[in-house]
Amino acid sequence: MSKFNSFLEEKIMPAAGKIGAQRHLLALRDGLIATMPFIVIGSFFLILANLPIPGYADWMTSIFGPTWAAKLSYPVDATFNIMSIIAAFAVAYRLAEGYKLDAMSAGAISVAAFLLTTPFSFLFTPAGAEEGVMVTGAISKAFLSSKGLFVALLFAIISTEIYRWVVKRDIVIKMPAGVPPSVGKSFAALIPGFFVLLVVWVIRLLVELTPYASINGLVTTLLGDPLKMVGLTLGGSIVAELFVTILWSTGLHGTNIVKSVMEPIWFGAMGDNMTAYQAGQPLPHIVTQQFWDNFVHIGGTGVTFGLVLSMIMFAKSQQMKSLGRLAFGPSIFNINEPLIFGMPIVLNPIMIIPFVLTSIVTVIVTFLGMDMGLVAKPSGVAVPWTMPPIISGYLASGGHISGAIMNLVNIVISFIIYLPFFKIYDKAKKREEDAMNAGKKEIA
């Protein structure tokens, strides 16, 4: 282990440090971290709305009425579902700071650019209706949440670079010296803002001439079509999970993108298994929706439950200690956005490696365990994705102890793979904290 740690420190850390210090990556990282408080708040209400306790829903209904879950989702909509707007502002703000530009104006222009990329109409199917209705003059909240995050990040950088290009050439309105600075900055941002929105508008018009219809549609289609070739095999499952983790690593909600293509296949397999289970016949499929929700994504995408345990048990830096304690609660219910964006794992060259590797290893081990008959296959019972590990494996496998053991094995695998990478990352954070504390003492 010590040799492996030395290899990581000597070979990987220097290269990772250079990549991590890149201006745009720093802006993306800091901008995504800005979404963390909102995600933590949203996670709390999300857990309350999905507590996997028998009788909990009926008890809540008896007290608060049948709409209690919908009302608990209000704060989720105001946190998770505005993530892209927050990121669009924060990334542009941080990048503009790095260029020593007016960060507030850059952030505001970035939000306007992001909204300009977003369709102001969407197809809505009311409950019980057979056909959808086209709603105009409104934005689907899906595009403002993680589904639109990649577009928000992309255009935050594009808009700020255009803003910088215009300002650098001094194509701005300059006010007299007596004008308040805030007013002067507002007018100085007028021409750069016009150029940004003009470019984004033209891009949108050009994309609308294509079959993709919108910029969001272009991104979804280009990423989604290759996934249509993925089936229910081990190879297909590895490819699907590889897409999920790599997309998450860049700040894009890989789970939602992959599920949008694969969910019909996985739910169809779940139905086949349920029918066979009820008839007492052998279960035909290994890969179902429960395979992912209750066996692979323990603690969330990337099997990060083991990482949280590593943080709680071995963290030396105050930042990682605090984050580990903060992430533990949501992680029990398989919610790991606080960890992905708070550590962060997104655009973190060191932590991306175990994030991807752990997912692939657990997919292979779980699939082979079920294929060889050592672990019971998912029975088709729809166990909530928020069900804590061990319990979820037991229920998803139809009450077989082997399902709980499989959960435990995947947690151990996750812990072992994450630990050496986390120790190196934690050591770097500890050095940063020590240097900062030393600097404060010298000033004092």
CORPERA-V767423 format. One line per field, one symbol per residue. phi: phi as a letter, one per 20 degrees, with the letter a starting at -180 (. if undefined). A space follows every 50 residues. Layout:
phi: ???
This chain:
phi: .ffffffffedeggffffffefgfffffffffffeggffffffffffgfc fedgnfffffffednfefffffegfffecgecgffffgffffgfffgfem dffffffffffffffffefebbecdfgneecedfedmbdffffeeffeff ffffefffffffgfffffemecedeffffggfffffffeffgfffgffff ffgffffffeffmbffffffffeeggffeeddeffffffffffgfffffe neffffffffeeggffffffffffffffemdfffceecffgefdceefno gnleffffffffecfdffffffffffefggfgdmdcggefeefeegldgf efgfgffffffffffffffffenfcffgfofeegfefgfmffffffenne ffffffgfffffggffffgfffffffffffffffffffffffff
